[in-house]
Amino acid sequence: MSTHRPLRPGPVVCVGETMAALAPDPLGPLDDADLLRVDIAGAESNVALYLVDHGIPARWVSAVGDDPFGRRVRARIAAGGVDVSGVRTDPERPTGLLLKDPGAHGTRVRYHRAGSAASALTADVLDDPAVAGAALVHLSGITPALSPGCRALVERALRPDRPWPVSFDVNHRPALWAGRPAADVLRALADRADIVLVGLDEAQALWGDRITDAEQVRDLLSGPRVLVVKDGDRAATAFVGTAAHSVPALTVRVAEPVGAGDAFAAGFLGGLLRQLPVDRALRLGHLTAASALRVAADHGPLPDPAVVEALLNADDETWRAAVID
């Protein structure tokens, strides 16, 4: 979004790991489960899938193992209309796996991804033809936590001489940073991106409880041309240069919150790529997040197109009164 790296025609290239995901069916504590449902889970591929839902061409670049989970991951993402031509198959390393453990205080995620195929990605993935010609490269703070090679990939993607704009979702996963300082690494990476998305709660966990509002996050991350601070189910605020735009969140019947942040990112980025005004792009972020909130999986169907269009163009009072169920 900066004057040096404008958004341009081409696919959004989303780089990062997608795993097989096992969740109790029906949803409940993992300790009590007799059956597990197999799904897929990955922040960057979630963004790619929702972008395609919005009619924005997207490509997912990653690696999977030469195993049934890897084939399932690739097939599921391809079936959603995402270009998977940049996905490598690693004959030596497995596809990552996560287990969802729903409980009274939310869903805990248990990872089995150490040594996975995607954790062996390195900066040379950016030389792949699949990355050339990107309208935008989308990354998250999950990738640099996976391995030194993955961190080098993100560092290179954010070099000042990069040819494409980069969006970066901070996506802080404390379990992936155990024993290592995440705060300085993620702040430095985020501050070099063109578009950044971060939750207010994430910012507080990373950079201190003294952060109480979106403006203070902007003071901390002054580098990005566009910074979006998401305040849970209350509002999202986008800073474009020095201007601030805030849009309240929708009222949604929540099945499970996992994946809503990725959906919001896709909706907002899709809005920018469609050249919507910033407040409309924020609305599209909220509407897309509602799709994830309403289902137990990470990716759910968008609201009816007529509903989306009506709410994008509604007055503020109608927007605030809307309920997505």
TORKOL-4160 file (C-alpha; in steps of 0.2 Angstrom, whole numbers, padded with zeros to 4 digits, m for minus):
325
<pt num="1" X="0000" Y="0000" Z="0000"/>
<pt num="2" X="0015" Y="0012" Z="0001"/>
<pt num="3" X="0019" Y="0023" Z="m0013"/>
<pt num="4" X="0034" Y="0012" Z="m0017"/>
<pt num="5" X="0025" Y="m0004" Z="m0017"/>
<pt num="6" X="0007" Y="m0002" Z="m0023"/>
<pt num="7" X="m0006" Y="m0016" Z="m0024"/>
<pt num="8" X="m0005" Y="m0022" Z="m0042"/>
<pt num="9" X="m0014" Y="m0035" Z="m0053"/>
<pt num="10" X="m0010" Y="m0053" Z="m0050"/>
<pt num="11" X="m0014" Y="m0066" Z="m0037"/>
<pt num="12" X="m0012" Y="m0064" Z="m0018"/>
<pt num="13" X="0002" Y="m0076" Z="m0013"/>
<pt num="14" X="0000" Y="m0083" Z="0004"/>
<pt num="15" X="0015" Y="m0092" Z="0011"/>
<pt num="16" X="0014" Y="m0103" Z="0027"/>
<pt num="17" X="0011" Y="m0120" Z="0034"/>
<pt num="18" X="m0006" Y="m0129" Z="0033"/>
<pt num="19" X="m0008" Y="m0144" Z="0044"/>
<pt num="20" X="m0021" Y="m0158" Z="0046"/>
<pt num="21" X="m0032" Y="m0154" Z="0060"/>
<pt num="22" X="m0041" Y="m0167" Z="0071"/>
<pt num="23" X="m0056" Y="m0161" Z="0081"/>
<pt num="24" X="m0069" Y="m0171" Z="0092"/>
<pt num="25" X="m0085" Y="m0175" Z="0084"/>
<pt num="26" X="m0096" Y="m0169" Z="0092"/>
<pt num="27" X="m0087" Y="m0155" Z="0099"/>
<pt num="28" X="m0081" Y="m0157" Z="0117"/>
<pt num="29" X="m0066" Y="m0160" Z="0127"/>
<pt num="30" X="m0053" Y="m0171" Z="0118"/>
<pt num="31" X="m0052" Y="m0182" Z="0134"/>
<pt num="32" X="m0070" Y="m0188" Z="0131"/>
<pt num="33" X="m0069" Y="m0190" Z="0112"/>
<pt num="34" X="m0073" Y="m0206" Z="0104"/>
<pt num="35" X="m0072" Y="m0199" Z="0086"/>
<pt num="36" X="m0061" Y="m0187" Z="0078"/>
<pt num="37" X="m0066" Y="m0177" Z="0062"/>
<pt num="38" X="m0051" Y="m0173" Z="0050"/>
<pt num="39" X="m0050" Y="m0156" Z="0043"/>
<pt num="40" X="m0036" Y="m0144" Z="0038"/>
<pt num="41" X="m0030" Y="m0129" Z="0047"/>
<pt num="42" X="m0018" Y="m0115" Z="0042"/>
<pt num="43" X="m0018" Y="m0096" Z="0044"/>
<pt num="44" X="m0011" Y="m0092" Z="0027"/>
<pt num="45" X="m0022" Y="m0105" Z="0017"/>
<pt num="46" X="m0037" Y="m0099" Z="0027"/>
<pt num="47" X="m0034" Y="m0081" Z="0020"/>
<pt num="48" X="m0031" Y="m0088" Z="0002"/>
<pt num="49" X="m0048" Y="m0098" Z="0003"/>
<pt num="50" X="m0058" Y="m0083" Z="0009"/>
<pt num="51" X="m0050" Y="m0072" Z="m0004"/>
<pt num="52" X="m0055" Y="m0084" Z="m0018"/>
<pt num="53" X="m0073" Y="m0084" Z="m0010"/>
<pt num="54" X="m0072" Y="m0065" Z="m0013"/>
<pt num="55" X="m0067" Y="m0067" Z="m0031"/>
<pt num="56" X="m0049" Y="m0062" Z="m0028"/>
<pt num="57" X="m0036" Y="m0074" Z="m0036"/>
<pt num="58" X="m0025" Y="m0082" Z="m0023"/>
<pt num="59" X="m0010" Y="m0094" Z="m0023"/>
<pt num="60" X="m0004" Y="m0104" Z="m0008"/>
<pt num="61" X="0014" Y="m0108" Z="m0007"/>
<pt num="62" X="0021" Y="m0121" Z="0006"/>
<pt num="63" X="0026" Y="m0139" Z="0008"/>
<pt num="64" X="0018" Y="m0154" Z="0013"/>
<pt num="65" X="0023" Y="m0172" Z="0017"/>
<pt num="66" X="0022" Y="m0186" Z="0005"/>
<pt num="67" X="0008" Y="m0194" Z="0015"/>
<pt num="68" X="m0011" Y="m0195" Z="0016"/>
<pt num="69" X="m0013" Y="m0179" Z="0026"/>
<pt num="70" X="m0002" Y="m0169" Z="0014"/>
<pt num="71" X="m0013" Y="m0175" Z="m0001"/>
<pt num="72" X="m0029" Y="m0171" Z="0009"/>
<pt num="73" X="m0022" Y="m0153" Z="0013"/>
<pt num="74" X="m0017" Y="m0150" Z="m0005"/>
<pt num="75" X="m0033" Y="m0157" Z="m0012"/>
<pt num="76" X="m0045" Y="m0147" Z="0000"/>
<pt num="77" X="m0036" Y="m0131" Z="m0003"/>
<pt num="78" X="m0036" Y="m0134" Z="m0022"/>
<pt num="79" X="m0055" Y="m0138" Z="m0021"/>
<pt num="80" X="m0058" Y="m0121" Z="m0014"/>
<pt num="81" X="m0051" Y="m0113" Z="m0030"/>
<pt num="82" X="m0034" Y="m0109" Z="m0023"/>
<pt num="83" X="m0019" Y="m0111" Z="m0035"/>
<pt num="84" X="m0008" Y="m0124" Z="m0026"/>
<pt num="85" X="0006" Y="m0125" Z="m0040"/>
<pt num="86" X="0019" Y="m0118" Z="m0028"/>
<pt num="87" X="0016" Y="m0132" Z="m0015"/>
<pt num="88" X="0031" Y="m0143" Z="m0013"/>
<pt num="89" X="0030" Y="m0162" Z="m0008"/>
<pt num="90" X="0044" Y="m0166" Z="0004"/>
<pt num="91" X="0048" Y="m0185" Z="0003"/>
<pt num="92" X="0057" Y="m0185" Z="0020"/>
<pt num="93" X="0046" Y="m0175" Z="0032"/>
<pt num="94" X="0028" Y="m0177" Z="0037"/>
<pt num="95" X="0014" Y="m0165" Z="0036"/>
<pt num="96" X="0011" Y="m0156" Z="0052"/>
<pt num="97" X="m0004" Y="m0160" Z="0063"/>
<pt num="98" X="m0014" Y="m0151" Z="0076"/>
<pt num="99" X="m0028" Y="m0157" Z="0088"/>
<pt num="100" X="m0042" Y="m0146" Z="0094"/>
<pt num="101" X="m0047" Y="m0148" Z="0112"/>
<pt num="102" X="m0063" Y="m0138" Z="0116"/>
<pt num="103" X="m0066" Y="m0134" Z="0134"/>
<pt num="104" X="m0076" Y="m0123" Z="0145"/>
<pt num="105" X="m0064" Y="m0109" Z="0143"/>
<pt num="106" X="m0061" Y="m0110" Z="0124"/>
<pt num="107" X="m0052" Y="m0121" Z="0112"/>
<pt num="108" X="m0035" Y="m0126" Z="0116"/>
<pt num="109" X="m0024" Y="m0131" Z="0101"/>
<pt num="110" X="m0011" Y="m0145" Z="0103"/>
<pt num="111" X="0002" Y="m0145" Z="0089"/>
<pt num="112" X="0012" Y="m0159" Z="0082"/>
<pt num="113" X="0022" Y="m0150" Z="0069"/>
<pt num="114" X="0040" Y="m0150" Z="0074"/>
<pt num="115" X="0051" Y="m0157" Z="0060"/>
<pt num="116" X="0036" Y="m0155" Z="0048"/>
<pt num="117" X="0038" Y="m0152" Z="0029"/>
<pt num="118" X="0033" Y="m0134" Z="0030"/>
<pt num="119" X="0045" Y="m0130" Z="0044"/>
<pt num="120" X="0059" Y="m0135" Z="0032"/>
<pt num="121" X="0055" Y="m0120" Z="0020"/>
<pt num="122" X="0069" Y="m0108" Z="0017"/>
<pt num="123" X="0070" Y="m0091" Z="0009"/>
<pt num="124" X="0073" Y="m0099" Z="m0008"/>
<pt num="125" X="0054" Y="m0102" Z="m0009"/>
<pt num="126" X="0053" Y="m0084" Z="m0014"/>
<pt num="127" X="0062" Y="m0087" Z="m0030"/>
<pt num="128" X="0049" Y="m0100" Z="m0035"/>
<pt num="129" X="0039" Y="m0094" Z="m0051"/>
<pt num="130" X="0023" Y="m0096" Z="m0040"/>
<pt num="131" X="0029" Y="m0080" Z="m0031"/>
<pt num="132" X="0033" Y="m0070" Z="m0046"/>
<pt num="133" X="0020" Y="m0057" Z="m0051"/>
<pt num="134" X="0011" Y="m0057" Z="m0034"/>
<pt num="135" X="m0001" Y="m0043" Z="m0032"/>
<pt num="136" X="0003" Y="m0045" Z="m0013"/>
<pt num="137" X="0012" Y="m0057" Z="m0003"/>
<pt num="138" X="0003" Y="m0062" Z="0013"/>
<pt num="139" X="0013" Y="m0069" Z="0028"/>
<pt num="140" X="0010" Y="m0072" Z="0047"/>
<pt num="141" X="0020" Y="m0072" Z="0063"/>
<pt num="142" X="0017" Y="m0090" Z="0064"/>
<pt num="143" X="0030" Y="m0094" Z="0050"/>
<pt num="144" X="0046" Y="m0086" Z="0059"/>
<pt num="145" X="0042" Y="m0096" Z="0074"/>
<pt num="146" X="0043" Y="m0113" Z="0065"/>
<pt num="147" X="0062" Y="m0114" Z="0061"/>
<pt num="148" X="0077" Y="m0103" Z="0058"/>
<pt num="149" X="0075" Y="m0106" Z="0039"/>
<pt num="150" X="0057" Y="m0101" Z="0040"/>
<pt num="151" X="0062" Y="m0085" Z="0049"/>
<pt num="152" X="0075" Y="m0081" Z="0036"/>
<pt num="153" X="0061" Y="m0083" Z="0023"/>
<pt num="154" X="0050" Y="m0070" Z="0031"/>
<pt num="155" X="0065" Y="m0059" Z="0034"/>
<pt num="156" X="0069" Y="m0059" Z="0016"/>
<pt num="157" X="0051" Y="m0057" Z="0010"/>
<pt num="158" X="0052" Y="m0040" Z="0020"/>
<pt num="159" X="0068" Y="m0034" Z="0013"/>
<pt num="160" X="0067" Y="m0015" Z="0008"/>
<pt num="161" X="0071" Y="m0020" Z="m0010"/>
<pt num="162" X="0056" Y="m0032" Z="m0011"/>
<pt num="163" X="0046" Y="m0031" Z="m0028"/>
<pt num="164" X="0029" Y="m0034" Z="m0020"/>
<pt num="165" X="0019" Y="m0026" Z="m0006"/>
<pt num="166" X="0018" Y="m0038" Z="0010"/>
<pt num="167" X="0004" Y="m0040" Z="0022"/>
<pt num="168" X="0008" Y="m0047" Z="0039"/>
<pt num="169" X="m0004" Y="m0054" Z="0052"/>
<pt num="170" X="0005" Y="m0054" Z="0068"/>
<pt num="171" X="m0004" Y="m0070" Z="0073"/>
<pt num="172" X="0006" Y="m0073" Z="0089"/>
<pt num="173" X="0005" Y="m0091" Z="0095"/>
<pt num="174" X="0014" Y="m0092" Z="0112"/>
<pt num="175" X="0016" Y="m0111" Z="0111"/>
<pt num="176" X="0027" Y="m0109" Z="0096"/>
<pt num="177" X="0039" Y="m0097" Z="0104"/>
<pt num="178" X="0041" Y="m0107" Z="0121"/>
<pt num="179" X="0058" Y="m0101" Z="0128"/>
<pt num="180" X="0061" Y="m0089" Z="0114"/>
<pt num="181" X="0057" Y="m0070" Z="0114"/>
<pt num="182" X="0043" Y="m0066" Z="0102"/>
<pt num="183" X="0040" Y="m0048" Z="0106"/>
<pt num="184" X="0055" Y="m0040" Z="0098"/>
<pt num="185" X="0055" Y="m0052" Z="0083"/>
<pt num="186" X="0037" Y="m0049" Z="0079"/>
<pt num="187" X="0038" Y="m0031" Z="0081"/>
<pt num="188" X="0053" Y="m0029" Z="0070"/>
<pt num="189" X="0045" Y="m0040" Z="0056"/>
<pt num="190" X="0028" Y="m0031" Z="0057"/>
<pt num="191" X="0036" Y="m0014" Z="0057"/>
<pt num="192" X="0043" Y="m0018" Z="0040"/>
<pt num="193" X="0027" Y="m0024" Z="0031"/>
<pt num="194" X="0016" Y="m0013" Z="0021"/>
<pt num="195" X="m0001" Y="m0019" Z="0029"/>
<pt num="196" X="m0001" Y="m0026" Z="0046"/>
<pt num="197" X="m0015" Y="m0034" Z="0056"/>
<pt num="198" X="m0014" Y="m0037" Z="0075"/>
<pt num="199" X="m0027" Y="m0040" Z="0089"/>
<pt num="200" X="m0027" Y="m0028" Z="0103"/>
<pt num="201" X="m0025" Y="m0043" Z="0115"/>
<pt num="202" X="m0010" Y="m0049" Z="0105"/>
<pt num="203" X="m0002" Y="m0032" Z="0106"/>
<pt num="204" X="m0004" Y="m0032" Z="0125"/>
<pt num="205" X="0002" Y="m0049" Z="0127"/>
<pt num="206" X="0018" Y="m0046" Z="0117"/>
<pt num="207" X="0022" Y="m0028" Z="0121"/>
<pt num="208" X="0014" Y="m0024" Z="0138"/>
<pt num="209" X="m0002" Y="m0021" Z="0147"/>
<pt num="210" X="0002" Y="m0002" Z="0146"/>
<pt num="211" X="m0006" Y="m0004" Z="0129"/>
<pt num="212" X="m0024" Y="0000" Z="0131"/>
<pt num="213" X="m0030" Y="0006" Z="0114"/>
<pt num="214" X="m0027" Y="0005" Z="0096"/>
<pt num="215" X="m0018" Y="0022" Z="0095"/>
<pt num="216" X="m0005" Y="0016" Z="0106"/>
<pt num="217" X="m0002" Y="0001" Z="0095"/>
<pt num="218" X="0000" Y="0013" Z="0080"/>
<pt num="219" X="0013" Y="0023" Z="0091"/>
<pt num="220" X="0022" Y="0006" Z="0092"/>
<pt num="221" X="0021" Y="0001" Z="0074"/>
<pt num="222" X="0023" Y="0017" Z="0064"/>
<pt num="223" X="0031" Y="0008" Z="0049"/>
<pt num="224" X="0016" Y="0000" Z="0040"/>
<pt num="225" X="0007" Y="0011" Z="0028"/>
<pt num="226" X="m0009" Y="0002" Z="0034"/>
<pt num="227" X="m0011" Y="m0005" Z="0052"/>
<pt num="228" X="m0027" Y="m0014" Z="0057"/>
<pt num="229" X="m0030" Y="m0016" Z="0076"/>
<pt num="230" X="m0044" Y="m0029" Z="0080"/>
<pt num="231" X="m0052" Y="m0027" Z="0097"/>
<pt num="232" X="m0061" Y="m0044" Z="0098"/>
<pt num="233" X="m0080" Y="m0043" Z="0096"/>
<pt num="234" X="m0080" Y="m0024" Z="0099"/>
<pt num="235" X="m0072" Y="m0015" Z="0084"/>
<pt num="236" X="m0058" Y="m0015" Z="0072"/>
<pt num="237" X="m0048" Y="0001" Z="0068"/>
<pt num="238" X="m0038" Y="0004" Z="0052"/>
<pt num="239" X="m0024" Y="0017" Z="0052"/>
<pt num="240" X="m0019" Y="0023" Z="0035"/>
<pt num="241" X="m0005" Y="0035" Z="0037"/>
<pt num="242" X="m0011" Y="0046" Z="0051"/>
<pt num="243" X="m0030" Y="0044" Z="0048"/>
<pt num="244" X="m0040" Y="0032" Z="0058"/>
<pt num="245" X="m0055" Y="0023" Z="0053"/>
<pt num="246" X="m0065" Y="0012" Z="0066"/>
<pt num="247" X="m0079" Y="0000" Z="0062"/>
<pt num="248" X="m0089" Y="m0009" Z="0076"/>
<pt num="249" X="m0090" Y="m0028" Z="0075"/>
<pt num="250" X="m0106" Y="m0037" Z="0070"/>
<pt num="251" X="m0116" Y="m0047" Z="0082"/>
<pt num="252" X="m0113" Y="m0066" Z="0077"/>
<pt num="253" X="m0119" Y="m0082" Z="0084"/>
<pt num="254" X="m0102" Y="m0090" Z="0088"/>
<pt num="255" X="m0099" Y="m0109" Z="0086"/>
<pt num="256" X="m0080" Y="m0107" Z="0088"/>
<pt num="257" X="m0069" Y="m0092" Z="0086"/>
<pt num="258" X="m0054" Y="m0101" Z="0079"/>
<pt num="259" X="m0050" Y="m0095" Z="0061"/>
<pt num="260" X="m0060" Y="m0078" Z="0063"/>
<pt num="261" X="m0044" Y="m0068" Z="0063"/>
<pt num="262" X="m0038" Y="m0076" Z="0046"/>
<pt num="263" X="m0056" Y="m0073" Z="0039"/>
<pt num="264" X="m0055" Y="m0055" Z="0044"/>
<pt num="265" X="m0038" Y="m0052" Z="0036"/>
<pt num="266" X="m0045" Y="m0060" Z="0020"/>
<pt num="267" X="m0060" Y="m0049" Z="0020"/>
<pt num="268" X="m0050" Y="m0033" Z="0023"/>
<pt num="269" X="m0037" Y="m0037" Z="0011"/>
<pt num="270" X="m0050" Y="m0041" Z="m0002"/>
<pt num="271" X="m0059" Y="m0025" Z="0001"/>
<pt num="272" X="m0042" Y="m0015" Z="m0002"/>
<pt num="273" X="m0039" Y="m0025" Z="m0018"/>
<pt num="274" X="m0057" Y="m0021" Z="m0024"/>
<pt num="275" X="m0052" Y="m0003" Z="m0020"/>
<pt num="276" X="m0066" Y="m0001" Z="m0007"/>
<pt num="277" X="m0065" Y="0014" Z="0005"/>
<pt num="278" X="m0056" Y="0009" Z="0021"/>
<pt num="279" X="m0072" Y="0008" Z="0031"/>
<pt num="280" X="m0080" Y="m0003" Z="0019"/>
<pt num="281" X="m0065" Y="m0014" Z="0019"/>
<pt num="282" X="m0066" Y="m0016" Z="0038"/>
<pt num="283" X="m0084" Y="m0020" Z="0036"/>
<pt num="284" X="m0080" Y="m0034" Z="0023"/>
<pt num="285" X="m0067" Y="m0040" Z="0036"/>
<pt num="286" X="m0081" Y="m0041" Z="0049"/>
<pt num="287" X="m0093" Y="m0050" Z="0037"/>
<pt num="288" X="m0080" Y="m0063" Z="0033"/>
<pt num="289" X="m0075" Y="m0066" Z="0051"/>
<pt num="290" X="m0093" Y="m0070" Z="0054"/>
<pt num="291" X="m0091" Y="m0084" Z="0042"/>
<pt num="292" X="m0078" Y="m0092" Z="0052"/>
<pt num="293" X="m0087" Y="m0089" Z="0069"/>
<pt num="294" X="m0102" Y="m0098" Z="0063"/>
<pt num="295" X="m0094" Y="m0114" Z="0060"/>
<pt num="296" X="m0083" Y="m0126" Z="0070"/>
<pt num="297" X="m0070" Y="m0127" Z="0055"/>
<pt num="298" X="m0058" Y="m0113" Z="0051"/>
<pt num="299" X="m0067" Y="m0110" Z="0034"/>
<pt num="300" X="m0086" Y="m0107" Z="0032"/>
<pt num="301" X="m0097" Y="m0101" Z="0019"/>
<pt num="302" X="m0099" Y="m0082" Z="0017"/>
<pt num="303" X="m0116" Y="m0074" Z="0021"/>
<pt num="304" X="m0128" Y="m0072" Z="0006"/>
<pt num="305" X="m0120" Y="m0060" Z="m0007"/>
<pt num="306" X="m0136" Y="m0049" Z="m0006"/>
<pt num="307" X="m0133" Y="m0048" Z="0013"/>
<pt num="308" X="m0115" Y="m0044" Z="0011"/>
<pt num="309" X="m0119" Y="m0030" Z="m0002"/>
<pt num="310" X="m0133" Y="m0023" Z="0009"/>
<pt num="311" X="m0122" Y="m0022" Z="0024"/>
<pt num="312" X="m0107" Y="m0015" Z="0015"/>
<pt num="313" X="m0118" Y="0000" Z="0010"/>
<pt num="314" X="m0129" Y="0001" Z="0025"/>
<pt num="315" X="m0129" Y="0017" Z="0036"/>
<pt num="316" X="m0120" Y="0016" Z="0053"/>
<pt num="317" X="m0136" Y="0012" Z="0063"/>
<pt num="318" X="m0141" Y="m0002" Z="0052"/>
<pt num="319" X="m0124" Y="m0009" Z="0053"/>
<pt num="320" X="m0123" Y="m0009" Z="0072"/>
<pt num="321" X="m0140" Y="m0017" Z="0073"/>
<pt num="322" X="m0136" Y="m0031" Z="0061"/>
<pt num="323" X="m0136" Y="m0049" Z="0068"/>
<pt num="324" X="m0127" Y="m0064" Z="0058"/>
<pt num="325" X="m0134" Y="m0080" Z="0064"/>
